């Protein structure tokens, strides 16, 4: 199954939401991507997460066969409730038992490794998102990943 992950930062501009929506629609209709994964880092990237959840929730209404997963780095009292339209909260098995800070740092990188498609919603990078994006560019150059950048 083709899987799409999104990478970005907290300060993704609100005006990108319509472009993000059309990108997701293109991925569904033209590239046949069926699974979408959004990372929840609990304490940062919340604006991006909320925008992605809105866009993907609307896409799921139009395309009920989509699989939407909310990935978390570790169990926490802050564990999120499932956003509307999402199918599951997902804790990657590779992160189980890892110290929380280390798991949080590793989550994006792991999800980039597992994705077949990546949408980067960036105008600048934090250190963690830069490392994951650099890995994604390498995979894209080798033909292992479809990389799309929204800026």
C-alpha positions in Angstrom: 0.0 0.0 0.0 1.3 3.5 -0.9 1.8 5.6 2.2 2.2 9.4 2.6 3.8 11.2 5.5 4.0 14.9 6.0 6.9 16.8 7.5 7.0 20.5 8.4 7.2 22.9 11.3 4.9 24.7 13.6 4.8 27.9 11.6 3.3 26.5 8.4 1.2 29.4 6.9 -2.5 29.0 6.9 -2.7 30.0 3.3 -1.1 26.7 2.4 -4.2 24.7 3.4 -5.9 24.9 0.0 -2.7 23.9 -1.7 -2.3 21.0 0.7 -5.8 19.9 0.1 -5.3 19.9 -3.7 -2.0 18.0 -3.2 -3.7 15.3 -1.1 -6.5 15.0 -3.7 -3.9 14.6 -6.5 -2.1 11.9 -4.5 -5.3 10.1 -4.1 -6.6 10.4 -7.6 -3.5 10.3 -9.7 -0.9 8.5 -7.6 -3.3 6.1 -5.8 -1.9 6.8 -2.3 -4.3 5.1 0.2 -2.6 5.6 3.6 -1.8 8.9 5.2 0.3 9.3 8.4 0.4 12.4 10.6 2.9 12.7 13.5 1.7 14.0 16.9 4.7 15.2 18.9 2.4 16.3 21.8 4.0 19.6 22.4 5.1 21.1 19.1 4.0 21.1 15.4 0.4 21.4 16.6 -0.7 23.9 14.0 0.6 21.7 11.2 -1.0 18.6 12.8 -4.4 20.4 13.1 -4.2 21.6 9.5 -3.4 18.1 8.2 -6.1 16.5 10.3 -8.7 18.9 8.8 -7.5 18.3 5.3 -7.3 14.5 5.6 -10.6 14.4 7.5 -12.3 16.1 4.5 -10.5 13.8 2.1 -11.7 10.8 4.0 -15.3 12.0 3.6 -14.8 12.1 -0.2 -12.7 8.9 -0.3 -13.9 6.6 2.5 -11.4 3.9 1.7 -8.4 6.0 2.8 -6.5 4.8 5.9 -5.6 7.7 8.2 -3.1 7.1 11.1 -1.9 9.4 13.9 1.6 8.4 14.8 2.9 9.0 18.4 6.5 8.7 19.6 5.7 7.1 23.0 2.7 6.4 25.3 1.9 9.5 27.4 -0.8 10.9 29.6 -1.1 13.5 26.8 -1.9 10.7 24.3 -4.2 12.2 21.8 -7.8 11.4 21.0 -8.4 10.2 17.5 -9.1 13.1 15.1 -12.4 12.9 13.1 -12.0 10.5 10.2 -8.8 8.9 11.5 -8.6 5.1 11.9 -6.0 4.6 14.6 -3.3 6.0 16.9 -0.1 4.3 15.8 3.0 3.8 18.0 5.7 2.4 15.7 7.1 -0.8 17.2 10.6 0.4 16.7 10.0 3.2 19.3 8.5 1.0 22.0 10.5 1.2 25.2 12.8 4.0 23.9 13.2 7.0 26.2 10.6 9.6 25.3 13.0 12.4 24.1 14.9 9.9 21.9 11.6 8.5 20.5 10.3 11.9 19.8 13.5 12.8 17.9 13.4 9.5 15.9 9.6 9.5 15.0 9.8 11.7 11.9 12.9 10.0 10.6 11.3 6.6 11.0 8.1 7.7 9.3 10.1 9.1 6.4 11.9 5.7 6.1 8.5 3.9 6.0 6.7 6.2 3.5 6.5 5.9 -0.3 5.4 9.5 -0.6 6.4 12.6 1.4 4.9 16.1 1.4 7.2 18.7 3.0 5.4 21.8 4.2 8.4 23.9 4.9 9.8 27.4 4.5 12.6 26.7 7.0 13.7 23.7 9.0 14.3 22.8 12.6 17.2 20.5 13.2 15.1 17.4 13.5 13.0 18.1 10.4 16.1 19.0 8.5 17.7 15.6 9.2 14.5 13.8 8.2 14.1 16.0 5.0 17.8 15.3 4.1 17.1 11.6 4.4 14.0 12.0 2.3 15.9 13.8 -0.5 18.4 11.0 -0.5 15.7 8.4 -0.9 14.0 10.5 -3.6 17.3 10.8 -5.5 17.5 7.0 -5.5 13.9 6.6 -6.7 12.7 5.2 -3.4 10.4 8.0 -2.5 8.1 10.5 -4.2 8.9 13.9 -2.6 6.7 16.9 -3.0 7.5 20.3 -1.4 5.0 22.9 -0.4 6.5 26.3 0.5 
